Amino acid sequence: CVSIAYCEDGRPVLGVAFSPGTQELYIGIKGHGAFRNGRRIQSLARGETKSLSNAVVCYEFGYARSEASVDKMVGAVKRVLNHGCRSTRSTGCGVLDICYVATGRFDVVYTGIAEEGWKPWDYSAAMVIAEEAGCTIRSMIGAPGSDLFDEFDAAGMLVEGSQFDVYSSSMICGVNETVVEECRQVVLGL
């Protein structure tokens, strides 16, 4: 997968991702929508709802291999499965994971439970595509302390109007805010 993003004031405003394996070109332009191969995409049909119990959940383990990290990552998947979901997936490509959430192929994707979190180049292009398709993207455990991107209050609750920071070491993206927060709570064991 190839992805390119253009940022203004530290925020991605244009994202392009191409998957040579599937010949899919995703484009997101802030304020103008998201598209796959020239056709507008939406994460959910109008009026459709999604909860964790009927969601396709994607996760990525990355390269973390310490015993403590593996325990954290596997424990998170175990909590999701014990809670109940439709199915789980792992593709190995964070950009496509987020694009698949934007198209509704997946309902939620998360990373960053241990030191396996992604980098800005994994998020930036797909973030614009996902947000323009109606998705919610957040940190799993909070931003690194910037006032601009402080997503959670002292109690761990989402701050209204906060924004995802592409420099965060964790991420969760879902088709709606409900499935994002429900999955976040289950994954973190809150």
C-alpha positions as CSV (number, residue, x, y, z in Angstrom):
1,C,0.0,0.0,0.0
2,V,1.2,3.5,-0.8
3,S,-0.2,6.5,1.2
4,I,0.4,10.2,1.0
5,A,-1.1,13.0,3.2
6,Y,-0.9,16.7,3.1
7,C,-1.2,18.5,6.4
8,E,-1.9,22.1,7.4
9,D,-1.2,23.3,11.0
10,G,-0.3,19.7,12.0
11,R,-3.7,18.3,10.8
12,P,-4.1,16.1,7.7
13,V,-6.4,17.7,5.2
14,L,-5.8,15.5,2.1
15,G,-5.2,11.8,2.1
16,V,-4.5,9.4,-0.8
17,A,-4.0,5.6,-0.4
18,F,-3.5,3.1,-3.2
19,S,-3.6,-0.7,-2.8
20,P,-1.9,-2.3,-5.7
21,G,-3.2,-5.7,-4.7
22,T,-6.8,-4.7,-5.0
23,Q,-6.4,-1.8,-7.5
24,E,-8.2,0.5,-5.1
25,L,-7.5,4.2,-4.9
26,Y,-8.8,6.0,-1.8
27,I,-9.0,9.7,-1.6
28,G,-10.2,12.0,1.2
29,I,-10.3,15.8,1.1
30,K,-11.3,17.7,4.2
31,G,-14.8,19.1,3.7
32,H,-15.3,17.4,0.3
33,G,-15.8,13.7,1.1
34,A,-14.1,10.4,0.7
35,F,-13.9,8.2,-2.4
36,R,-12.8,4.8,-3.5
37,N,-12.0,4.5,-7.2
38,G,-13.9,7.8,-7.8
39,R,-17.1,6.7,-6.0
40,R,-18.1,8.4,-2.7
41,I,-17.9,6.2,0.3
42,Q,-19.7,6.3,3.7
43,S,-18.8,4.1,6.7
44,L,-22.5,3.5,7.5
45,A,-25.7,3.8,5.5
46,R,-28.0,6.5,6.7
47,G,-29.8,5.4,9.9
48,E,-27.7,2.3,10.3
49,T,-26.3,1.7,13.8
50,K,-23.4,-0.4,14.9
51,S,-22.3,-1.8,18.3
52,L,-19.4,-4.0,19.3
53,S,-21.6,-7.1,19.5
54,N,-22.2,-7.0,15.7
55,A,-18.9,-5.5,14.6
56,V,-16.0,-6.8,12.6
57,V,-13.0,-5.8,14.8
58,C,-9.6,-5.4,13.3
59,Y,-6.4,-5.2,15.3
60,E,-2.7,-5.1,14.5
61,F,0.1,-6.6,16.7
62,G,3.0,-5.0,15.0
63,Y,6.5,-5.9,16.1
64,A,6.1,-5.9,19.9
65,R,7.4,-9.3,21.2
66,S,8.2,-8.9,24.9
67,E,6.2,-11.2,27.1
68,A,4.4,-8.3,28.8
69,S,3.5,-6.7,25.4
70,V,2.2,-10.0,24.0
71,D,0.1,-10.5,27.1
72,K,-1.4,-7.0,26.8
73,M,-2.2,-7.5,23.1
74,V,-3.6,-11.0,23.4
75,G,-5.5,-10.0,26.5
76,A,-7.2,-7.2,24.6
77,V,-8.4,-9.6,21.8
78,K,-9.5,-12.0,24.5
79,R,-11.7,-9.3,26.1
80,V,-13.2,-8.4,22.7
81,L,-14.0,-12.0,22.0
82,N,-15.4,-12.7,25.5
83,H,-17.6,-9.5,25.2
84,G,-18.8,-10.7,21.8
85,C,-18.3,-9.4,18.3
86,R,-19.2,-10.6,14.8
87,S,-15.6,-11.5,13.9
88,T,-11.9,-10.3,14.1
89,R,-9.4,-9.5,11.4
90,S,-5.8,-8.5,11.0
91,T,-4.5,-7.5,7.6
92,G,-1.0,-6.2,8.4
93,C,-1.5,-2.8,6.8
94,G,-2.7,0.0,9.0
95,V,-3.6,2.4,6.2
96,L,-5.8,-0.2,4.6
97,D,-7.3,-1.2,7.9
98,I,-8.6,2.4,8.4
99,C,-9.7,2.6,4.7
100,Y,-11.7,-0.6,5.2
101,V,-13.4,1.0,8.2
102,A,-14.2,4.0,6.0
103,T,-15.9,1.7,3.5
104,G,-17.7,-0.4,6.1
105,R,-15.8,-3.6,5.4
106,F,-14.5,-3.4,9.0
107,D,-16.4,-1.7,11.8
108,V,-13.5,-0.8,14.1
109,V,-9.7,-1.0,14.1
110,Y,-7.3,-0.4,17.0
111,T,-3.6,-0.4,17.8
112,G,-1.3,0.8,20.6
113,I,-2.1,-1.5,23.5
114,A,1.6,-2.2,24.0
115,E,4.6,-0.7,22.1
116,E,3.1,-1.8,18.8
117,G,1.4,1.6,18.1
118,W,1.6,3.1,14.6
119,K,3.3,6.2,13.4
120,P,1.9,9.4,11.7
121,W,2.6,7.9,8.2
122,D,0.3,5.0,9.2
123,Y,-2.6,7.4,10.2
124,S,-2.4,10.6,8.3
125,A,-3.7,9.8,4.8
126,A,-6.3,7.2,6.0
127,M,-7.4,9.5,8.8
128,V,-8.8,12.1,6.3
129,I,-10.4,9.3,4.3
130,A,-12.1,7.8,7.4
131,E,-13.3,11.1,8.9
132,E,-14.7,12.2,5.5
133,A,-16.5,8.9,5.3
134,G,-18.2,9.6,8.7
135,C,-15.8,7.6,10.9
136,T,-14.6,8.5,14.4
137,I,-10.9,8.3,15.1
138,R,-9.4,8.6,18.6
139,S,-6.4,7.6,20.7
140,M,-7.0,4.5,22.8
141,I,-5.2,5.8,25.9
142,G,-4.9,9.5,25.4
143,A,-2.7,11.9,23.5
144,P,0.9,12.7,24.6
145,G,-0.1,15.8,26.6
146,S,-0.7,18.5,24.0
147,D,-3.5,20.9,25.0
148,L,-4.8,21.0,21.4
149,F,-5.1,17.2,21.2
150,D,-6.0,16.3,24.8
151,E,-8.8,13.9,24.1
152,F,-9.6,12.6,27.6
153,D,-10.2,14.2,31.0
154,A,-8.7,13.0,34.3
155,A,-11.4,10.3,34.6
156,G,-10.6,8.9,31.1
157,M,-13.8,10.3,29.5
158,L,-13.8,11.8,26.0
159,V,-13.5,15.6,25.9
160,E,-16.2,17.1,23.6
161,G,-14.6,18.8,20.6
162,S,-11.1,17.2,21.1
163,Q,-9.2,15.9,18.1
164,F,-7.0,12.9,17.4
165,D,-3.3,13.6,17.4
166,V,-1.4,11.7,14.6
167,Y,1.6,11.5,17.0
168,S,-0.4,9.5,19.5
169,S,1.0,6.0,20.2
170,S,-2.4,4.4,20.1
171,M,-5.5,4.7,17.9
172,I,-9.0,3.4,17.5
173,C,-11.1,4.2,14.4
174,G,-14.7,3.1,14.0
175,V,-17.8,3.6,11.9
176,N,-19.4,5.6,14.6
177,E,-18.6,7.1,18.0
178,T,-20.6,4.4,19.8
179,V,-18.6,1.4,18.6
180,V,-15.3,3.3,19.1
181,E,-16.1,4.0,22.8
182,E,-17.6,0.6,23.4
183,C,-14.6,-1.2,21.9
184,R,-12.1,1.2,23.6
185,Q,-13.7,0.4,27.0
186,V,-13.6,-3.4,26.4
187,V,-10.1,-3.5,24.9
188,L,-8.7,-1.5,27.8
189,G,-10.7,-3.5,30.4
190,L,-12.4,-0.4,31.8
